[in-house]
Structures are given as structure tokens and as C-alpha cells.
């Protein structure tokens, strides 16, 4: 089963401002979600965000400072749709 991964307008804009190495890691995460679904326990600091409605997950895209993170949520399990809602530094992450 293949999942569809979309980016919100805000996340797509944030993606264009990422350093090349981090953008490549984000692309690898996107491909992993497409093939394996939204649960990515092999990614560093992967976890489900608590106190958020629905299934919302995050992971770190690199080590060190600044730390870049990605946040995504499952929109529809039947259609297999995931939406990336935030990509950027850990300090500004919405959690």
C-alpha cells in the first residue's frame, strides 16, 4: 500500500529555505512515508505528539545545532494520505 505525502503551503515554503543536506533528509523521509506509512521508528527522535488531535508525528532531520525537525499528520487512513505541516528548526516547532 502506497501513501500519498503532501506538504501544506507553509511547509512547502519552509522546505525551499532548508540547507541542501537537510532538504535531502526530508526527501528521504517523504519517500519512507510513501512506502512504509506514517510510523517511522527508525528516524531519530521519532514520536507521536501528545495533546494534539488525531495522529501527529515528528522526527529530527539532523543532529547538532540548529536541529531541524519535520512534523506530519495522518489525514485519511482509507485513502492513505499524510500531510507534512512543519519543517524547520526545533526552536520554532509547533509543539
C-alpha positions in Angstrom: 0.0 0.0 0.0 1.5 3.3 -1.0 0.8 6.5 1.0 0.4 10.0 -0.6 2.5 12.7 1.1 1.5 16.3 0.6 3.0 19.5 2.0 1.0 22.4 3.4 1.7 25.7 1.6 3.7 26.8 4.7 5.7 23.6 4.8 6.5 23.8 1.1 7.8 27.3 1.6 9.9 26.3 4.6 11.3 23.4 2.5 12.7 25.8 -0.1 14.7 27.6 2.7 16.3 24.5 4.1 20.0 23.7 3.7 20.7 21.2 0.9 21.7 18.4 3.2 18.5 18.8 5.4 16.3 19.0 2.3 17.8 15.7 1.1 17.0 14.1 4.5 13.4 15.5 4.2 13.1 13.9 0.8 14.3 10.6 2.2 11.7 10.9 5.0 9.0 11.6 2.4 9.9 8.5 0.4 10.0 6.4 3.5 6.5 7.6 4.5 5.2 6.8 1.0 6.5 3.2 1.1 6.2 2.4 4.8 3.4 4.6 6.2 3.5 7.4 8.7 5.2 5.4 11.5 8.9 5.9 11.1 10.6 4.5 14.3 14.0 4.3 12.6 14.2 8.1 12.3 16.0 9.9 15.1 13.7 11.1 18.0 10.6 9.9 16.2 7.5 10.2 18.3 3.8 10.9 18.4 2.9 14.4 19.5 0.7 14.3 22.6 -2.1 16.8 23.3 -2.8 17.1 19.5 -6.0 15.8 17.9 -5.5 12.9 15.5 -2.3 11.2 14.6 0.5 13.8 14.5 4.2 12.7 14.4 7.6 14.3 14.4 11.3 13.4 14.0 14.6 15.1 13.9 16.3 15.5 10.4 19.8 16.0 11.8 21.9 16.1 15.0 23.6 19.1 16.5 22.5 22.8 16.3 20.4 24.0 14.9 18.3 20.9 15.0 15.8 20.6 12.1 12.5 18.7 12.6 9.6 17.6 10.5 6.0 17.3 11.7 3.3 15.4 9.8 -0.2 14.2 10.4 -2.4 11.4 9.0 -5.3 13.0 7.2 -7.0 9.9 5.9 -6.2 6.2 6.6 -8.6 4.9 3.9 -7.0 7.0 1.1 -3.6 6.7 2.8 -2.9 10.5 2.9 -0.3 12.2 5.1 0.4 15.9 5.2 3.7 17.5 6.3 2.7 20.6 8.4 6.1 21.9 9.5 9.7 21.7 8.5 12.3 23.9 10.3 14.3 24.4 13.4 13.4 22.7 16.6 13.1 26.1 18.4 10.1 27.2 16.3 8.4 23.8 16.1 4.6 23.8 16.8 4.6 21.5 19.8 
